[in-house]
């Protein structure tokens, strides 16, 4: 089982980091900076979705508080 995990890890390290290295070579940067950019971008996109969700939930709650159903004059 450990050899399978080691082989998968080795494959991902070899081919996954190669993408960052090639991109860094084309941009004239260090590969570490490219990897950090992708990590920060993934955290930002996850966080941005959660923040949008919270804003929409607050907006809907506020809308429900403002537009309450009023009783009709005919219900008297």
Biopython code that builds the backbone (N, CA, C, O; Angstrom):
import numpy as np
from Bio.PDB.StructureBuilder import StructureBuilder

atoms = [
    (1, "UNK", "N", (0.824, -1.192, 0.000)),
    (1, "UNK", "CA", (0.000, 0.000, 0.000)),
    (1, "UNK", "C", (0.870, 1.259, 0.000)),
    (1, "UNK", "O", (0.555, 2.231, -0.686)),
    (2, "UNK", "N", (1.952, 1.243, 0.760)),
    (2, "UNK", "CA", (2.805, 2.424, 0.822)),
    (2, "UNK", "C", (3.519, 2.677, -0.501)),
    (2, "UNK", "O", (3.792, 3.827, -0.847)),
    (3, "UNK", "N", (3.823, 1.616, -1.243)),
    (3, "UNK", "CA", (4.466, 1.835, -2.542)),
    (3, "UNK", "C", (3.497, 2.486, -3.516)),
    (3, "UNK", "O", (3.904, 3.289, -4.356)),
    (4, "UNK", "N", (2.206, 2.144, -3.410)),
    (4, "UNK", "CA", (1.214, 2.771, -4.267)),
    (4, "UNK", "C", (1.116, 4.260, -3.958)),
    (4, "UNK", "O", (1.081, 5.087, -4.869)),
    (5, "UNK", "N", (1.072, 4.597, -2.685)),
    (5, "UNK", "CA", (1.013, 6.000, -2.288)),
    (5, "UNK", "C", (2.285, 6.723, -2.722)),
    (5, "UNK", "O", (2.218, 7.855, -3.199)),
    (6, "UNK", "N", (3.426, 6.089, -2.564)),
    (6, "UNK", "CA", (4.693, 6.690, -2.979)),
    (6, "UNK", "C", (4.721, 6.923, -4.483)),
    (6, "UNK", "O", (5.180, 7.970, -4.940)),
    (7, "UNK", "N", (4.229, 5.946, -5.261)),
    (7, "UNK", "CA", (4.218, 6.093, -6.719)),
    (7, "UNK", "C", (3.291, 7.219, -7.152)),
    (7, "UNK", "O", (3.627, 7.993, -8.049)),
    (8, "UNK", "N", (2.129, 7.314, -6.520)),
    (8, "UNK", "CA", (1.201, 8.397, -6.852)),
    (8, "UNK", "C", (1.817, 9.746, -6.493)),
    (8, "UNK", "O", (1.739, 10.698, -7.268)),
    (9, "UNK", "N", (2.419, 9.818, -5.331)),
    (9, "UNK", "CA", (3.062, 11.071, -4.898)),
    (9, "UNK", "C", (4.187, 11.455, -5.854)),
    (9, "UNK", "O", (4.304, 12.617, -6.243)),
    (10, "UNK", "N", (5.007, 10.486, -6.230)),
    (10, "UNK", "CA", (6.119, 10.759, -7.145)),
    (10, "UNK", "C", (5.600, 11.246, -8.503)),
    (10, "UNK", "O", (6.162, 12.175, -9.084)),
    (11, "UNK", "N", (4.535, 10.624, -9.008)),
    (11, "UNK", "CA", (3.956, 11.028, -10.292)),
    (11, "UNK", "C", (3.429, 12.453, -10.219)),
    (11, "UNK", "O", (3.686, 13.259, -11.113)),
    (12, "UNK", "N", (2.687, 12.769, -9.149)),
    (12, "UNK", "CA", (2.120, 14.112, -9.016)),
    (12, "UNK", "C", (3.206, 15.173, -8.840)),
    (12, "UNK", "O", (3.108, 16.266, -9.398)),
    (13, "UNK", "N", (4.242, 14.847, -8.063)),
    (13, "UNK", "CA", (5.336, 15.805, -7.893)),
    (13, "UNK", "C", (6.072, 16.039, -9.201)),
    (13, "UNK", "O", (6.443, 17.168, -9.520)),
    (14, "UNK", "N", (6.282, 14.971, -9.954)),
    (14, "UNK", "CA", (7.032, 15.098, -11.195)),
    (14, "UNK", "C", (6.249, 15.880, -12.242)),
    (14, "UNK", "O", (6.802, 16.778, -12.877)),
    (15, "UNK", "N", (4.977, 15.558, -12.433)),
    (15, "UNK", "CA", (4.205, 16.185, -13.496)),
    (15, "UNK", "C", (3.464, 17.436, -13.039)),
    (15, "UNK", "O", (3.267, 18.355, -13.834)),
    (16, "UNK", "N", (3.057, 17.493, -11.795)),
    (16, "UNK", "CA", (2.322, 18.655, -11.309)),
    (16, "UNK", "C", (3.210, 19.870, -11.120)),
    (16, "UNK", "O", (2.829, 20.979, -11.494)),
    (17, "UNK", "N", (4.372, 19.679, -10.554)),
    (17, "UNK", "CA", (5.281, 20.796, -10.355)),
    (17, "UNK", "C", (5.930, 21.231, -11.658)),
    (17, "UNK", "O", (6.420, 22.355, -11.768)),
    (18, "UNK", "N", (5.935, 20.356, -12.628)),
    (18, "UNK", "CA", (6.525, 20.689, -13.921)),
    (18, "UNK", "C", (5.726, 21.790, -14.607)),
    (18, "UNK", "O", (6.292, 22.611, -15.329)),
    (19, "UNK", "N", (4.408, 21.812, -14.385)),
    (19, "UNK", "CA", (3.572, 22.859, -14.963)),
    (19, "UNK", "C", (3.991, 24.219, -14.407)),
    (19, "UNK", "O", (4.146, 25.184, -15.156)),
    (20, "UNK", "N", (4.171, 24.285, -13.096)),
    (20, "UNK", "CA", (4.594, 25.538, -12.476)),
    (20, "UNK", "C", (5.987, 25.950, -12.947)),
    (20, "UNK", "O", (6.253, 27.132, -13.165)),
    (21, "UNK", "N", (6.854, 24.982, -13.100)),
    (21, "UNK", "CA", (8.214, 25.281, -13.542)),
    (21, "UNK", "C", (8.238, 25.819, -14.968)),
    (21, "UNK", "O", (8.948, 26.783, -15.256)),
    (22, "UNK", "N", (7.473, 25.209, -15.853)),
    (22, "UNK", "CA", (7.432, 25.693, -17.239)),
    (22, "UNK", "C", (6.819, 27.080, -17.323)),
    (22, "UNK", "O", (7.294, 27.934, -18.071)),
    (23, "UNK", "N", (5.762, 27.299, -16.551)),
    (23, "UNK", "CA", (5.134, 28.610, -16.568)),
    (23, "UNK", "C", (6.088, 29.669, -16.014)),
    (23, "UNK", "O", (6.159, 30.784, -16.531)),
    (24, "UNK", "N", (6.812, 29.312, -14.967)),
    (24, "UNK", "CA", (7.772, 30.245, -14.385)),
    (24, "UNK", "C", (8.898, 30.543, -15.372)),
    (24, "UNK", "O", (9.359, 31.681, -15.457)),
    (25, "UNK", "N", (9.338, 29.548, -16.105)),
    (25, "UNK", "CA", (10.392, 29.780, -17.096)),
    (25, "UNK", "C", (9.920, 30.725, -18.198)),
    (25, "UNK", "O", (10.672, 31.594, -18.640)),
    (26, "UNK", "N", (8.683, 30.555, -18.638)),
    (26, "UNK", "CA", (8.156, 31.431, -19.690)),
    (26, "UNK", "C", (7.980, 32.863, -19.199)),
    (26, "UNK", "O", (8.182, 33.814, -19.954)),
    (27, "UNK", "N", (7.597, 33.015, -17.913)),
    (27, "UNK", "CA", (7.381, 34.350, -17.360)),
    (27, "UNK", "C", (8.656, 34.982, -16.792)),
    (27, "UNK", "O", (8.674, 36.168, -16.461)),
    (28, "UNK", "N", (9.708, 34.190, -16.683)),
    (28, "UNK", "CA", (10.965, 34.699, -16.136)),
    (28, "UNK", "C", (10.895, 34.888, -14.625)),
    (28, "UNK", "O", (11.492, 35.818, -14.084)),
    (29, "UNK", "N", (10.172, 34.011, -13.950)),
    (29, "UNK", "CA", (10.014, 34.089, -12.492)),
    (29, "UNK", "C", (10.537, 32.814, -11.860)),
    (29, "UNK", "O", (10.967, 31.881, -12.539)),
    (30, "UNK", "N", (10.486, 32.805, -10.535)),
    (30, "UNK", "CA", (10.824, 31.574, -9.819)),
    (30, "UNK", "C", (9.580, 30.704, -9.719)),
    (30, "UNK", "O", (8.467, 31.223, -9.643)),
    (31, "UNK", "N", (9.756, 29.395, -9.719)),
    (31, "UNK", "CA", (8.631, 28.460, -9.649)),
    (31, "UNK", "C", (7.904, 28.584, -8.314)),
    (31, "UNK", "O", (6.692, 28.381, -8.242)),
    (32, "UNK", "N", (8.634, 28.913, -7.272)),
    (32, "UNK", "CA", (8.024, 29.064, -5.945)),
    (32, "UNK", "C", (6.987, 30.192, -5.956)),
    (32, "UNK", "O", (5.930, 30.071, -5.337)),
    (33, "UNK", "N", (7.287, 31.273, -6.653)),
    (33, "UNK", "CA", (6.349, 32.394, -6.721)),
    (33, "UNK", "C", (5.085, 32.013, -7.477)),
    (33, "UNK", "O", (3.988, 32.429, -7.105)),
    (34, "UNK", "N", (5.231, 31.224, -8.535)),
    (34, "UNK", "CA", (4.065, 30.791, -9.305)),
    (34, "UNK", "C", (3.196, 29.875, -8.455)),
    (34, "UNK", "O", (1.972, 30.006, -8.466)),
    (35, "UNK", "N", (3.803, 28.954, -7.724)),
    (35, "UNK", "CA", (3.044, 28.051, -6.859)),
    (35, "UNK", "C", (2.318, 28.824, -5.767)),
    (35, "UNK", "O", (1.157, 28.539, -5.474)),
    (36, "UNK", "N", (2.989, 29.796, -5.166)),
    (36, "UNK", "CA", (2.340, 30.606, -4.137)),
    (36, "UNK", "C", (1.167, 31.395, -4.704)),
    (36, "UNK", "O", (0.143, 31.549, -4.039)),
    (37, "UNK", "N", (1.310, 31.899, -5.933)),
    (37, "UNK", "CA", (0.203, 32.600, -6.565)),
    (37, "UNK", "C", (-1.013, 31.694, -6.712)),
    (37, "UNK", "O", (-2.133, 32.111, -6.418)),
    (38, "UNK", "N", (-0.805, 30.457, -7.164)),
    (38, "UNK", "CA", (-1.918, 29.533, -7.327)),
    (38, "UNK", "C", (-2.552, 29.174, -5.985)),
    (38, "UNK", "O", (-3.770, 29.018, -5.901)),
    (39, "UNK", "N", (-1.752, 29.044, -4.952)),
    (39, "UNK", "CA", (-2.293, 28.749, -3.617)),
    (39, "UNK", "C", (-3.130, 29.915, -3.130)),
    (39, "UNK", "O", (-4.246, 29.714, -2.651)),
    (40, "UNK", "N", (-2.609, 31.139, -3.243)),
    (40, "UNK", "CA", (-3.372, 32.310, -2.800)),
    (40, "UNK", "C", (-4.627, 32.514, -3.638)),
    (40, "UNK", "O", (-5.670, 32.897, -3.107)),
    (41, "UNK", "N", (-4.539, 32.264, -4.931)),
    (41, "UNK", "CA", (-5.713, 32.416, -5.794)),
    (41, "UNK", "C", (-6.795, 31.409, -5.433)),
    (41, "UNK", "O", (-7.981, 31.738, -5.475)),
    (42, "UNK", "N", (-6.409, 30.196, -5.082)),
    (42, "UNK", "CA", (-7.421, 29.200, -4.705)),
    (42, "UNK", "C", (-8.083, 29.579, -3.390)),
    (42, "UNK", "O", (-9.293, 29.408, -3.247)),
    (43, "UNK", "N", (-7.318, 30.092, -2.421)),
    (43, "UNK", "CA", (-7.925, 30.537, -1.172)),
    (43, "UNK", "C", (-8.840, 31.729, -1.410)),
    (43, "UNK", "O", (-9.902, 31.821, -0.795)),
    (44, "UNK", "N", (-8.448, 32.639, -2.287)),
    (44, "UNK", "CA", (-9.273, 33.810, -2.572)),
    (44, "UNK", "C", (-10.586, 33.411, -3.215)),
    (44, "UNK", "O", (-11.640, 33.926, -2.844)),
    (45, "UNK", "N", (-10.537, 32.496, -4.178)),
    (45, "UNK", "CA", (-11.770, 32.108, -4.859)),
    (45, "UNK", "C", (-12.697, 31.343, -3.930)),
    (45, "UNK", "O", (-13.915, 31.496, -4.016)),
    (46, "UNK", "N", (-12.148, 30.524, -3.046)),
    (46, "UNK", "CA", (-12.999, 29.848, -2.071)),
    (46, "UNK", "C", (-13.611, 30.865, -1.116)),
    (46, "UNK", "O", (-14.806, 30.809, -0.824)),
    (47, "UNK", "N", (-12.808, 31.777, -0.640)),
    (47, "UNK", "CA", (-13.291, 32.781, 0.297)),
    (47, "UNK", "C", (-14.274, 33.736, -0.340)),
    (47, "UNK", "O", (-15.236, 34.152, 0.305)),
    (48, "UNK", "N", (-14.052, 34.093, -1.594)),
    (48, "UNK", "CA", (-14.955, 35.021, -2.273)),
    (48, "UNK", "C", (-16.337, 34.409, -2.436)),
    (48, "UNK", "O", (-17.338, 35.104, -2.263)),
    (49, "UNK", "N", (-16.415, 33.143, -2.760)),
    (49, "UNK", "CA", (-17.710, 32.479, -2.879)),
    (49, "UNK", "C", (-18.460, 32.456, -1.560)),
    (49, "UNK", "O", (-19.672, 32.666, -1.526)),
    (50, "UNK", "N", (-17.748, 32.202, -0.482)),
    (50, "UNK", "CA", (-18.372, 32.177, 0.843)),
    (50, "UNK", "C", (-18.850, 33.563, 1.242)),
    (50, "UNK", "O", (-19.924, 33.704, 1.828)),
    (51, "UNK", "N", (-18.077, 34.573, 0.937)),
    (51, "UNK", "CA", (-18.459, 35.945, 1.266)),
    (51, "UNK", "C", (-19.690, 36.364, 0.463)),
    (51, "UNK", "O", (-20.590, 37.008, 1.003)),
    (52, "UNK", "N", (-19.737, 36.006, -0.816)),
    (52, "UNK", "CA", (-20.918, 36.314, -1.637)),
    (52, "UNK", "C", (-22.148, 35.602, -1.071)),
    (52, "UNK", "O", (-23.241, 36.167, -1.038)),
    (53, "UNK", "N", (-21.959, 34.358, -0.626)),
    (53, "UNK", "CA", (-23.067, 33.620, -0.017)),
    (53, "UNK", "C", (-23.579, 34.341, 1.231)),
    (53, "UNK", "O", (-24.791, 34.459, 1.416)),
    (54, "UNK", "N", (-22.691, 34.818, 2.079)),
    (54, "UNK", "CA", (-23.107, 35.522, 3.290)),
    (54, "UNK", "C", (-23.810, 36.840, 2.967)),
    (54, "UNK", "O", (-24.788, 37.199, 3.622)),
    (55, "UNK", "N", (-23.317, 37.557, 1.967)),
    (55, "UNK", "CA", (-23.958, 38.820, 1.573)),
    (55, "UNK", "C", (-25.369, 38.562, 1.055)),
    (55, "UNK", "O", (-26.298, 39.290, 1.405)),
    (56, "UNK", "N", (-25.538, 37.536, 0.224)),
    (56, "UNK", "CA", (-26.868, 37.218, -0.297)),
    (56, "UNK", "C", (-27.811, 36.769, 0.819)),
    (56, "UNK", "O", (-28.987, 37.133, 0.813)),
    (57, "UNK", "N", (-27.316, 35.990, 1.767)),
    (57, "UNK", "CA", (-28.158, 35.561, 2.886)),
    (57, "UNK", "C", (-28.594, 36.765, 3.719)),
    (57, "UNK", "O", (-29.753, 36.851, 4.126)),
    (58, "UNK", "N", (-27.679, 37.685, 3.971)),
    (58, "UNK", "CA", (-28.021, 38.895, 4.726)),
    (58, "UNK", "C", (-29.031, 39.739, 3.957)),
    (58, "UNK", "O", (-29.967, 40.278, 4.547)),
    (59, "UNK", "N", (-28.849, 39.856, 2.657)),
    (59, "UNK", "CA", (-29.737, 40.652, 1.829)),
    (59, "UNK", "C", (-31.157, 40.066, 1.826)),
    (59, "UNK", "O", (-32.138, 40.802, 1.931)),
    (60, "UNK", "N", (-31.256, 38.736, 1.705)),
    (60, "UNK", "CA", (-32.574, 38.105, 1.727)),
    (60, "UNK", "C", (-33.243, 38.256, 3.089)),
    (60, "UNK", "O", (-34.452, 38.475, 3.163)),
    (61, "UNK", "N", (-32.473, 38.142, 4.157)),
    (61, "UNK", "CA", (-33.032, 38.328, 5.502)),
    (61, "UNK", "C", (-33.521, 39.758, 5.680)),
    (61, "UNK", "O", (-34.588, 39.982, 6.251)),
    (62, "UNK", "N", (-32.756, 40.719, 5.200)),
    (62, "UNK", "CA", (-33.142, 42.120, 5.290)),
    (62, "UNK", "C", (-34.394, 42.386, 4.459)),
    (62, "UNK", "O", (-35.272, 43.137, 4.883)),
    (63, "UNK", "N", (-34.478, 41.779, 3.289)),
    (63, "UNK", "CA", (-35.656, 41.934, 2.434)),
    (63, "UNK", "C", (-36.896, 41.385, 3.125)),
    (63, "UNK", "O", (-37.965, 41.991, 3.056)),
    (64, "UNK", "N", (-36.762, 40.244, 3.788)),
    (64, "UNK", "CA", (-37.898, 39.671, 4.504)),
    (64, "UNK", "C", (-38.340, 40.553, 5.670)),
    (64, "UNK", "O", (-39.527, 40.613, 5.992)),
    (65, "UNK", "N", (-37.399, 41.226, 6.293)),
    (65, "UNK", "CA", (-37.762, 42.109, 7.402)),
    (65, "UNK", "C", (-38.457, 43.373, 6.908)),
    (65, "UNK", "O", (-39.348, 43.887, 7.585)),
    (66, "UNK", "N", (-38.072, 43.879, 5.753)),
    (66, "UNK", "CA", (-38.646, 45.119, 5.235)),
    (66, "UNK", "C", (-40.007, 44.865, 4.604)),
    (66, "UNK", "O", (-40.961, 45.606, 4.844)),
    (67, "UNK", "N", (-40.088, 43.818, 3.799)),
    (67, "UNK", "CA", (-41.336, 43.540, 3.092)),
    (67, "UNK", "C", (-42.159, 42.497, 3.843)),
    (67, "UNK", "O", (-42.327, 41.379, 3.357)),
    (68, "UNK", "N", (-42.665, 42.844, 5.005)),
    (68, "UNK", "CA", (-43.523, 41.914, 5.738)),
    (68, "UNK", "C", (-44.925, 41.982, 5.167)),
    (68, "UNK", "O", (-45.359, 43.026, 4.679)),
    (69, "UNK", "N", (-45.614, 40.889, 5.228)),
    (69, "UNK", "CA", (-46.978, 40.852, 4.689)),
    (69, "UNK", "C", (-47.894, 41.640, 5.619)),
    (69, "UNK", "O", (-47.982, 41.364, 6.815)),
    (70, "UNK", "N", (-48.554, 42.597, 5.056)),
    (70, "UNK", "CA", (-49.465, 43.428, 5.834)),
    (70, "UNK", "C", (-50.862, 42.839, 5.755)),
    (70, "UNK", "O", (-51.238, 42.225, 4.756)),
    (71, "UNK", "N", (-51.612, 43.031, 6.801)),
    (71, "UNK", "CA", (-52.975, 42.516, 6.808)),
    (71, "UNK", "C", (-53.853, 43.393, 5.914)),
    (71, "UNK", "O", (-53.641, 44.600, 5.800)),
    (72, "UNK", "N", (-54.785, 42.794, 5.320)),
    (72, "UNK", "CA", (-55.672, 43.505, 4.413)),
    (72, "UNK", "C", (-56.771, 44.211, 5.200)),
    (72, "UNK", "O", (-57.143, 43.774, 6.289)),
    (73, "UNK", "N", (-57.281, 45.291, 4.651)),
    (73, "UNK", "CA", (-58.390, 46.004, 5.306)),
    (73, "UNK", "C", (-59.665, 45.175, 5.261)),
    (73, "UNK", "O", (-60.591, 45.405, 6.038)),
    (74, "UNK", "N", (-59.709, 44.215, 4.354)),
    (74, "UNK", "CA", (-60.899, 43.394, 4.232)),
    (74, "UNK", "C", (-60.938, 42.247, 5.235)),
    (74, "UNK", "O", (-61.953, 41.562, 5.360)),
    (75, "UNK", "N", (-59.808, 42.032, 5.965)),
    (75, "UNK", "CA", (-59.745, 40.958, 6.958)),
    (75, "UNK", "C", (-60.404, 41.366, 8.276)),
    (75, "UNK", "O", (-60.515, 40.532, 9.175)),
    (76, "UNK", "N", (-60.836, 42.593, 8.422)),
    (76, "UNK", "CA", (-61.434, 43.062, 9.666)),
    (76, "UNK", "C", (-62.735, 42.423, 9.895)),
    (76, "UNK", "O", (-63.389, 42.698, 10.900)),
]
sb = StructureBuilder()
sb.init_structure("model")
sb.init_model(0)
sb.init_chain("A")
sb.init_seg("    ")
for serial, (resi, resn, name, xyz) in enumerate(atoms, 1):
    if name == "N":
        sb.init_residue(resn, " ", resi, " ")
    sb.init_atom(name, np.array(xyz, "f"), 0.0, 1.0, " ", f" {name:<3s}", serial, name[0])
structure = sb.get_structure()
